[in-house]
Amino acid sequence: MVWPDFFARGEDDPWIYFSVRDDTDNGSIIDFIQHRRRCSIGAIRQALRPWVGGSFVRPALDLCGPEVVAVSRDRAGVIRALAGMRPLVMHRYLEEERGFPGACLNPPGSPAGSWWMPARM
């Protein structure tokens, strides 16, 4: 399977991109063009000039995805959720229904509590 590259808005609002295949392939539009075309900064400026000057025909809005919504970070909520979890030692559904060996949940040499689940399950 070929994984796509993703575009998102950074925390300070500029658009950024990242690749799920290569941890070093990420950054701004300048980084994107430089990584794909392997060209100089002058060639990158030349490629972007039509976008800045308005002579490039932009795609119709209905071809673009919905507006990006900022991610809200709730550290206290994450801490509360983790506090309500318990280590998963054995899980009947995984073992009996899905055929997932219990030994995989706690392999030799792994730290205790590597797998967690909500206490209410």
N, C-alpha and C positions, 0 to 999 in steps of 0.2 A: 504494500500500500504506500502511495506517495502522500506524505503529509503536506498540507499547504503552509504557506507563510501567513502570518496574521498581522493585521494592522489594528492599532488601538490608540486611544488618547492617553498621553502621559498625565501624571498628576499636575503638572504645571501647564496643561492643555495642548501642547503640540502633539501632532500625530507621530507615532513611532511604529516600528515593525519588529517582529521577531520570528525566528524559524524554530519549529519544534524538532527539526532534524540536527541543527547545528547551534550549540550554545554561543558560539562566537559570531553568529550571523544575526545581528540586531542593531537597532539604532534609529537614526533620523532618515529622512528621504535622501539626504546626501550619502549616508552610509549604504542605503539600499541600492542606489544607482552605482556607487563605486564598487560594491561587492558583486553586483550582477554583470556590469560591463567592464570592470577592471580598467578604469580610465582615470585620467588626470582630473584635478579639480576644475580646470578650464573646460574640459569636455562635459563635466557635470553641470557647470553653470550654463553651458550652451544648451544642454538637454532640458534644463528647468526654465530657461528664459521665456519660452512661449507660454508657460503656465502663469508666470508673473505678469507678463505684458498683456495678457488677455486674448492673444491671438489663437490659443489652443481651444478647440471645441470641447467643452466639458461634457461628460456623460449626463444623460437625463437623470433627474433625481430618483425616478422610480426604479432605476437600475442599481442604485446604491442600497445598502442595507439600512435598517432603521437607525435613528440617532443613537449614539452611544451614551449610555447612562453611567455616570461615575459610580465606582465601587465604594460602598460605605464600609469602613473598617470599624468593627466593634470588638476591640480587644477584651473588654470585660465580658462580653457575651461568649466569646470563644473560651475564656477561662472558666466561666460557669458551666459551659457544655462539657469541657474536659473533666471538671470536678465531678460531674454526674455520671461519668463513665467508669467501667470496671474492666480489668484485664480479661481478655478472652482466652480461656484455657482449653475449652472444649465447646463445640457447637454442633448440636445434633443435626440441624438442618444441613449444614455444610457437609458433615460426614455422611449422613444417611441419604439425603435427597440429592445432593450435588456430587457426591463421591470425592470430596476434598479430604484427604487424609489428615487426621488430627495431628499427626507428627509434623505437618507443615506449619501448624500454628505455633508450635514451640520446638523448632529444630534444635539439636544439640549445639551448644555454644552461643545461641542467641540470647539476648538479655530478656529476663522475665518481663512480661507486659509489653511485648512488641506490638501486639494487636489489642485494640480496645473497642468496646462497643457500648452503646447507651445502656444504662442500668435498667431501663424500663423494658428492654427486649428480652 
